[in-house]
Amino acid sequence: MDCPELQQAATQSRVDIDRLEQAIASNRGRNQAAMYFGGVIFPPAYLAVRTDEDAKKALDELQSRRDRIDRLSKAKRCPAGGN
């Protein structure tokens, strides 16, 4: 990959990471409500909790990819503007 391709890949990685982080954060409030409701009123409400394991795994993979892109960009001495 040349520098422009690396910059494009870094930008796409950031977009994908932001999207997954927002999805995980949006479930946080829902999960807190389900845990409270399940603990206090109706235990089967625990089934409504979303663990987001798939999203968290994808986020880890994207962050690793972003790190590889950053290292490659530095090794190729690409301008820092896109990374």
C-alpha positions in Angstrom: 0.0 0.0 0.0 1.2 3.5 -0.8 0.7 6.5 1.5 -2.7 7.7 0.0 -4.1 4.1 0.3 -2.9 3.9 3.9 -4.5 7.3 4.6 -7.8 6.1 3.1 -7.6 2.8 5.1 -6.9 4.8 8.3 -9.9 7.0 7.7 -12.2 4.1 7.0 -10.9 2.3 10.1 -11.7 5.4 12.2 -15.3 5.6 10.7 -15.9 1.9 11.4 -14.5 2.1 15.0 -16.7 5.1 15.7 -19.7 3.3 14.5 -19.1 0.2 16.7 -18.3 2.4 19.7 -21.6 4.2 19.3 -23.5 0.9 19.0 -21.9 -0.4 22.2 -22.5 2.8 24.1 -26.2 2.9 22.9 -26.8 -0.5 24.5 -25.2 0.5 27.8 -28.2 2.4 29.0 -30.6 -0.3 27.9 -28.5 -2.9 29.7 -28.5 -0.9 32.9 -32.2 -0.6 32.9 -32.6 -4.3 32.2 -30.3 -5.2 35.1 -32.2 -2.9 37.5 -35.5 -4.2 36.4 -34.3 -7.8 36.5 -32.8 -7.4 40.0 -35.6 -5.6 41.6 -38.8 -6.5 39.9 -38.7 -9.3 37.3 -35.6 -11.6 37.1 -36.3 -12.8 33.5 -35.5 -9.2 32.4 -31.9 -10.3 32.5 -32.6 -12.0 29.2 -32.9 -8.6 27.6 -29.3 -7.7 28.3 -27.2 -7.3 25.2 -23.6 -8.4 25.8 -22.3 -6.8 22.5 -19.6 -9.6 22.3 -19.6 -9.6 18.5 -19.3 -5.8 18.3 -16.5 -5.8 20.9 -14.6 -8.5 19.0 -15.0 -6.5 15.8 -13.9 -3.4 17.5 -10.7 -5.1 18.8 -10.0 -6.4 15.3 -10.5 -2.9 13.8 -8.2 -1.3 16.5 -5.5 -3.9 15.7 -5.9 -3.1 12.0 -5.6 0.6 12.7 -2.4 0.0 14.7 -0.9 -2.0 11.8 -1.8 0.8 9.4 -0.2 3.4 11.7 3.0 1.4 12.0 3.2 0.9 8.2 2.6 4.6 7.6 5.4 5.5 9.9 7.7 2.9 8.3 7.0 4.4 4.9 7.3 7.9 6.3 3.9 9.0 5.2 2.7 12.5 6.1 0.8 12.5 9.4 -2.2 14.3 8.0 -4.3 11.2 7.2 -3.3 9.1 10.2 
